[in-house]
Amino acid sequence: MARDTAQAAVALGGGHGLYATLSALRRLHDDLTIDDLTAVVTVADNGGSSGRLRGEFGVLPPGDLRMALAALCGDDEWGRTWADVIQHRFAGQGEMKGHVVGNLLIVGLWELMGDHVRALDWVGRLLGAHGRVLPMATTPMDITARVRGADPAVPDAVTVVSGQVEVATTDGRIESVALVPEDPQACREAVEAVLAAEWVVLGPGSWFSSVIPHLMVPGLRRALAETSGRLVVVLNLEAQAGETTGFGPADHLAALFEHAPDLTVHAVLVDSSALADDHGRLEKDVAERGARLVVADIAVPGEPRHDPGRLAEAFRRIVDEA
């Protein structure tokens, strides 16, 4: 892909996984490898400060949106200060304990403006964010999962678990996830961003509760299937206790395609230390999809989290070699 053309990137996910992706892509935005950067964020959280605000005000959970905004803050004094401010969690013992400043700011602007996207754009302007943050849908929703063996006493029984927190921490093996309602209204601006992007990045993150839910929103799913942008899937570094216990890289990829068998993928990015005995299977599965397997050192040495600098270099390599 010629570097003299505009290159827009969209990253989809939620929580710490999306934070890592955006922190990396922001570096490509800063050096003009990427001209336009948009985050599309899962909005089904029902725990913590987000869950409390969602329950009290009937709004979308703001927490993952706040984290995405913090990731897009600059490395100058203004950006670092505002990132710290919106990520600040109140201590104490009163009703405010556990609430996060950024969550309150976002919900306050939603109340004032009555428009999810306009309010998030205003927060982004205040922070000097190097990109735009959008919800994947404008409809409040919950995640459900079909889980086999949630009760160890009945290992073959399949039960339905409801709620993002409950899905993320379930025992047993998740077989599939769904949204309630099953047809939430996709954010129009998010759909437009995906359709216009040269690059779309999906993952890493909580696989069933933050990554795959994007494929469950009908309007967003259609956009991902129709976009001419190249889709890059970033696999997790390790299994997540409860949600993906026992999963290797190939299992993560298989779960993705079980929920979206028609998805066209350009590249699958995996950390070299995560491969272990899964390399052959993953290489075969990626090749069968007509995609490219990219193996790189993208983890913080000795820690199970992605390193933004290393991740940025891997993304730059993928873009340059396209």
C-alpha positions as CSV (number, residue, x, y, z in Angstrom):
1,M,0.0,0.0,0.0
2,A,1.5,3.3,-1.0
3,R,2.5,5.5,1.9
4,D,1.5,8.7,0.0
5,T,-2.2,7.8,0.3
6,A,-4.3,8.5,3.4
7,Q,-4.5,5.5,5.7
8,A,-7.3,5.3,8.2
9,A,-7.2,2.7,11.0
10,V,-10.1,1.4,13.2
11,A,-9.4,-0.7,16.3
12,L,-12.2,-2.7,17.8
13,G,-12.3,-4.2,21.3
14,G,-12.5,-3.1,24.9
15,G,-10.7,-2.9,28.2
16,H,-6.9,-3.4,28.6
17,G,-6.6,-5.1,25.2
18,L,-8.0,-2.2,23.3
19,Y,-5.9,0.2,25.4
20,A,-2.7,-1.6,24.3
21,T,-3.8,-1.6,20.6
22,L,-4.6,2.1,20.7
23,S,-1.4,3.0,22.5
24,A,0.5,1.3,19.7
25,L,-1.6,2.7,16.8
26,R,-1.3,6.2,18.4
27,R,2.4,6.0,17.7
28,L,1.8,5.2,14.1
29,H,-0.7,8.1,14.0
30,D,1.9,10.4,15.5
31,D,4.6,9.5,12.9
32,L,1.9,9.8,10.1
33,T,2.0,6.1,9.1
34,I,-1.7,6.3,10.1
35,D,-3.6,9.5,9.3
36,D,-6.9,8.8,11.0
37,L,-7.5,6.6,14.0
38,T,-10.8,5.5,15.4
39,A,-11.6,3.2,18.4
40,V,-14.8,1.2,18.3
41,V,-15.6,0.0,21.8
42,T,-17.6,-2.8,23.4
43,V,-20.4,-1.4,25.6
44,A,-21.9,-4.3,27.6
45,D,-20.0,-3.9,30.9
46,N,-22.1,-4.5,34.0
47,G,-19.5,-4.3,36.7
48,G,-17.8,-1.8,38.9
49,S,-18.3,2.0,38.4
50,S,-19.6,1.4,34.9
51,G,-22.2,-1.0,36.0
52,R,-23.4,1.3,38.8
53,L,-23.8,4.2,36.5
54,R,-25.5,2.1,33.9
55,G,-28.0,0.9,36.5
56,E,-28.7,4.3,37.9
57,F,-28.9,6.3,34.8
58,G,-29.8,3.8,32.1
59,V,-26.8,4.8,30.0
60,L,-24.2,2.9,28.1
61,P,-21.4,1.7,30.4
62,P,-18.7,4.4,30.1
63,G,-15.6,2.5,31.4
64,D,-14.2,1.0,28.3
65,L,-14.8,4.2,26.4
66,R,-12.9,6.1,29.0
67,M,-10.0,3.7,28.8
68,A,-9.9,4.1,25.0
69,L,-9.8,7.9,25.4
70,A,-7.0,7.7,27.9
71,A,-5.0,5.5,25.5
72,L,-5.3,8.2,22.8
73,C,-4.0,11.0,25.0
74,G,-0.6,12.4,23.9
75,D,2.7,11.9,25.6
76,D,3.1,15.6,26.4
77,E,2.2,17.1,29.8
78,W,-1.4,17.9,28.8
79,G,-2.0,14.4,27.6
80,R,-0.4,12.6,30.5
81,T,-2.2,14.9,33.0
82,W,-5.6,14.4,31.5
83,A,-5.1,10.6,31.1
84,D,-4.3,10.4,34.8
85,V,-7.3,12.6,35.7
86,I,-9.9,10.6,33.8
87,Q,-8.4,7.3,35.0
88,H,-8.5,8.4,38.7
89,R,-10.6,6.2,40.9
90,F,-12.0,7.6,44.1
91,A,-11.0,6.0,47.4
92,G,-12.7,6.6,50.7
93,Q,-15.7,4.7,52.2
94,G,-18.7,6.7,50.9
95,E,-21.0,6.3,47.9
96,M,-18.3,7.7,45.6
97,K,-15.9,4.9,46.4
98,G,-14.8,3.1,43.3
99,H,-16.2,5.6,40.8
100,V,-13.8,6.9,38.1
101,V,-13.6,10.6,37.2
102,G,-13.7,9.9,33.5
103,N,-16.9,7.8,33.8
104,L,-18.6,10.6,35.6
105,L,-17.5,13.1,33.0
106,I,-18.7,11.0,30.1
107,V,-22.1,10.3,31.7
108,G,-22.5,14.0,32.6
109,L,-21.9,15.1,29.0
110,W,-24.3,12.4,27.8
111,E,-27.0,13.9,30.1
112,L,-26.3,17.4,28.9
113,M,-26.1,16.7,25.2
114,G,-28.3,13.7,24.8
115,D,-26.0,12.3,22.1
116,H,-23.4,9.6,22.8
117,V,-21.1,10.4,19.9
118,R,-21.2,14.2,20.2
119,A,-20.4,13.9,24.0
120,L,-17.5,11.5,23.4
121,D,-16.1,13.9,20.7
122,W,-16.2,16.7,23.3
123,V,-14.3,14.6,25.8
124,G,-11.8,13.8,23.1
125,R,-11.3,17.5,22.4
126,L,-10.8,18.3,26.0
127,L,-8.1,15.6,26.3
128,G,-6.4,16.4,23.0
129,A,-7.0,12.8,22.0
130,H,-5.1,11.6,18.9
131,G,-8.2,9.9,17.4
132,R,-11.9,9.3,17.9
133,V,-13.7,7.0,20.3
134,L,-17.1,5.5,19.4
135,P,-19.4,2.9,21.0
136,M,-20.0,-0.2,18.9
137,A,-23.7,0.3,19.4
138,T,-26.0,2.9,20.9
139,T,-28.4,0.4,22.4
140,P,-27.8,-0.8,26.0
141,M,-27.1,-4.5,25.9
142,D,-26.0,-7.6,27.9
143,I,-23.8,-10.5,26.9
144,T,-25.0,-14.1,27.4
145,A,-22.9,-17.3,26.9
146,R,-23.7,-20.9,26.5
147,V,-21.3,-22.7,28.9
148,R,-20.6,-26.4,29.1
149,G,-19.6,-27.7,32.5
150,A,-20.2,-24.6,34.5
151,D,-21.2,-26.9,37.3
152,P,-18.3,-29.4,37.9
153,A,-20.8,-31.9,39.2
154,V,-22.5,-32.0,35.8
155,P,-19.6,-31.6,33.3
156,D,-21.7,-32.2,30.1
157,A,-24.6,-29.9,31.0
158,V,-24.9,-26.6,29.1
159,T,-26.2,-23.6,30.9
160,V,-26.6,-19.9,29.9
161,V,-24.6,-17.3,31.8
162,S,-25.7,-13.6,31.6
163,G,-23.7,-10.5,32.1
164,Q,-20.2,-9.4,30.9
165,V,-18.6,-9.9,34.3
166,E,-20.3,-13.3,34.7
167,V,-19.2,-14.4,31.3
168,A,-15.6,-13.3,31.8
169,T,-15.3,-15.2,35.1
170,T,-17.4,-18.3,34.4
171,D,-16.3,-21.9,35.1
172,G,-16.7,-24.4,32.3
173,R,-16.0,-23.9,28.6
174,I,-17.8,-21.2,26.6
175,E,-19.3,-22.6,23.5
176,S,-20.9,-19.4,22.1
177,V,-21.9,-15.9,23.0
178,A,-24.9,-13.7,22.1
179,L,-26.2,-10.3,22.8
180,V,-29.5,-9.3,24.4
181,P,-31.2,-7.7,22.5
182,E,-29.8,-9.8,19.6
183,D,-30.0,-6.9,17.1
184,P,-28.6,-3.8,18.9
185,Q,-28.4,-0.6,16.8
186,A,-24.9,-0.2,15.6
187,C,-23.3,3.2,16.0
188,R,-23.7,4.9,12.6
189,E,-20.3,6.6,12.8
190,A,-18.6,3.4,13.8
191,V,-20.0,1.6,10.7
192,E,-18.9,4.5,8.5
193,A,-15.4,4.4,10.0
194,V,-15.0,0.6,9.4
195,L,-16.2,1.0,5.8
196,A,-13.8,3.8,5.1
197,A,-10.7,2.3,6.8
198,E,-7.6,1.0,5.1
199,W,-6.8,-1.0,8.3
200,V,-9.1,-2.7,10.8
201,V,-7.6,-4.2,14.0
202,L,-9.6,-6.7,16.1
203,G,-8.2,-7.8,19.5
204,P,-6.5,-8.5,21.8
205,G,-8.7,-8.6,24.8
206,S,-11.3,-10.7,26.7
207,W,-12.1,-12.8,23.8
208,F,-15.8,-13.7,24.4
209,S,-16.8,-10.6,26.3
210,S,-14.8,-7.8,24.6
211,V,-13.7,-8.9,21.1
212,I,-16.3,-11.3,19.7
213,P,-19.3,-9.1,20.7
214,H,-18.4,-6.7,17.8
215,L,-19.3,-9.5,15.4
216,M,-22.7,-9.9,17.1
217,V,-23.9,-6.4,16.2
218,P,-25.6,-6.9,12.8
219,G,-24.8,-3.5,11.3
220,L,-21.1,-3.7,12.5
221,R,-20.8,-7.3,11.3
222,R,-22.0,-6.3,7.8
223,A,-19.5,-3.4,7.8
224,L,-16.6,-5.8,8.7
225,A,-17.7,-8.2,5.9
226,E,-18.0,-5.4,3.3
227,T,-15.1,-3.1,4.1
228,S,-12.2,-3.0,1.6
229,G,-9.9,-2.4,4.6
230,R,-7.4,-5.1,5.6
231,L,-8.4,-6.8,8.8
232,V,-5.7,-7.7,11.3
233,V,-6.5,-10.0,14.2
234,V,-4.2,-9.7,17.3
235,L,-4.3,-12.8,19.4
236,N,-4.1,-12.9,23.2
237,L,-0.8,-13.8,24.9
238,E,-2.3,-16.5,27.0
239,A,-5.6,-18.0,28.1
240,Q,-7.8,-16.0,30.4
241,A,-8.9,-17.8,33.6
242,G,-12.5,-18.7,33.3
243,E,-13.3,-17.2,29.9
244,T,-10.8,-19.0,27.8
245,T,-9.2,-21.5,30.2
246,G,-7.1,-24.0,28.2
247,F,-7.2,-22.0,25.0
248,G,-4.1,-21.6,22.8
249,P,-3.7,-19.2,19.9
250,A,-5.4,-21.5,17.4
251,D,-8.4,-21.9,19.8
252,H,-8.9,-18.2,20.0
253,L,-8.9,-17.9,16.2
254,A,-11.2,-20.9,15.8
255,A,-13.7,-19.3,18.2
256,L,-13.6,-16.1,16.2
257,F,-14.5,-17.9,13.0
258,E,-17.2,-20.0,14.7
259,H,-19.0,-16.7,15.4
260,A,-18.2,-15.1,12.0
261,P,-17.3,-17.8,9.4
262,D,-17.4,-15.3,6.5
263,L,-14.9,-12.9,8.0
264,T,-12.0,-12.1,5.6
265,V,-8.7,-11.6,7.5
266,H,-5.5,-10.2,6.0
267,A,-3.1,-11.0,8.9
268,V,-3.0,-12.7,12.2
269,L,-0.5,-11.3,14.7
270,V,0.7,-13.5,17.5
271,D,3.5,-13.2,20.1
272,S,6.4,-15.6,19.6
273,S,6.3,-16.9,23.2
274,A,2.6,-17.7,22.9
275,L,2.9,-20.3,20.2
276,A,4.4,-23.3,22.1
277,D,3.1,-26.5,20.5
278,D,0.3,-24.6,18.7
279,H,2.4,-23.3,15.9
280,G,1.7,-25.9,13.3
281,R,-2.1,-25.8,13.8
282,L,-2.2,-22.0,13.9
283,E,-0.1,-21.8,10.7
284,K,-2.4,-24.2,8.9
285,D,-5.6,-22.5,10.1
286,V,-4.3,-19.1,9.1
287,A,-3.2,-20.3,5.7
288,E,-6.6,-21.9,5.0
289,R,-8.2,-18.5,5.5
290,G,-5.9,-17.0,3.0
291,A,-4.3,-14.8,5.7
292,R,-0.8,-14.1,6.7
293,L,0.6,-15.3,10.0
294,V,2.9,-12.6,11.6
295,V,5.0,-13.8,14.6
296,A,6.7,-11.1,16.6
297,D,7.9,-10.3,20.1
298,I,5.0,-8.1,21.2
299,A,4.8,-8.8,24.9
300,V,6.4,-7.0,27.8
301,P,9.3,-9.2,28.7
302,G,8.3,-11.5,31.5
303,E,4.8,-10.2,31.7
304,P,1.5,-11.4,30.2
305,R,0.6,-8.0,28.6
306,H,1.3,-6.4,25.2
307,D,4.1,-3.9,24.9
308,P,2.8,-0.8,23.0
309,G,6.2,0.0,21.5
310,R,6.7,-3.6,20.3
311,L,3.1,-3.8,19.1
312,A,3.6,-0.5,17.2
313,E,6.6,-2.0,15.4
314,A,4.6,-5.1,14.4
315,F,1.8,-3.0,13.1
316,R,4.2,-0.8,11.1
317,R,5.8,-4.0,9.6
318,I,2.3,-5.2,8.6
319,V,1.4,-1.9,7.0
320,D,4.8,-1.5,5.2
321,E,4.7,-5.0,3.8
322,A,1.1,-4.8,2.6
